Amino acid sequence: MLRRESDCVDCGLPCLGKMCPHWERVYCECDSCGSEDAIYHIDDSDYCENCAREYMNEEWLSKTNEQKAKSLQDDYEECLDSFFVDSDLETQAKYLDVDFSEVDYDEYGEYG
C-alpha cells in the first residue's frame, strides 16, 4: 500500500510547501506484514520480497499436478536438470540407481 506522509525536518526556514524536497515522502508498505520495503505489486496488493515469495509458494502449492506440468511445459527439461544438479550426492545416486557408499579407510589409510 502506498502511504504519503510529510517528511518535514523542521529546518526553521520559511516553508516552501510542495517545492521543498521534504514536503512529502511516499512509503510503500507490504500489505501482508506492514514493512516499509514493499517492492512487488501482485493481484492489487503490495509485498516485500519475503511475503511475495510466500505468496508465490502458496499459489504454486495450491495448483494441481496437471496445472503445474502445464505451467512448466516449456521449461521442464531445465527444471529437471536444475533439480538434479542442486540435489545432494545421496539423492543423485538414488535417482541414477547407483550403489553409493562412502570409502572406508582403516587406521593405516588402506581400504578396509
N, C-alpha and C positions, 0 to 999 in steps of 0.2 A: 504494500500500500504506500502511496506517496503521501508524505506529510510535509507541509510547509510551515516553517517557523521563523521568527525573527532571529537573526544571529548577531544582534546589536552588541557591540563591545563597550558601549558607554564611553566613547572616546572623549567626550566633553566638547567636541566641536558642534557647530550648528548642524542639525540633521539634514542630510541630503536626500532623504526619502529613498525612492527606488533607484536613484543614481549611486547610492552607497553600495559597495560590494558586500556589506554585512546586513543589508536590508532584509534579505530573506535567504534561508537555506532550505534545500529540498532533501528530506530524509527518505530513503527507500527502505521501508520496514518489511521484514518477512511476515507474511500473513499466517504462517504456521507457528514460529517460535518468537517473533517480535524483535529479532536482532535487526540492527540498522545496516546490514550488508546484503540486502536483497538485490540480486543481480539477474535473476531469471524470472520471466513472466510466462506462466503456464496456465492455460484454461482460465483466464481472467483473474489470476492470483499471482502475487509476487513471492519469490522464495529465495532464501540464501542457498549456498551450494549444498550444504548438508541436507536441508529439507527438500531441495529439488531432487537430490539423489534418492532420498527416502520415498518421495512421491513416485519417481520413475520405477523404483524397485517394486513398490506396491502395485503399480499399474501392470508391470510385467508379470508379476506373480498371479494376478487376477485373470490373466489370459489362459485359454485352454492350450494344450499342446499343439493342436491344429493351427490356432491363431499364431502361436509363437513360430511355428515352422513356416507359415506363410509370410510372417514379418521378416524372417531371416532368409527368405528364398534366395536372394542374390548374394548373400554373404555367408552362406552355410559352410563352404569349404574353409574360408578364413577363420570362422568361429571355431570349427572343429580343430584346425591346426593350432590356433591360439590356446584353446582349452588344453590340448595335449602338451604343448610346449610349456605352458605355465604349471602343469601338474608336477608333483614330486616324482622321484625315480621309482618308488614303490608303485605308485598309481600307473605310471607309464608301463612298467613291467607287467602289471595286471592286464592292461588293455592289449598288450602285444603277446600275451600268454608266454612270457619269458620267465624261466626259473631264475629268480633273483634272490641272492643271499649275499651277505657281507663276507669278505675274506676273513678266515680265522687263522691268525698267526699265533704260534706258541711263543714262549718266552725267548726263544733263540731266533725269532724272526723267520721261521720256516712255516710252511703250511702245516696245519695240524689236522 
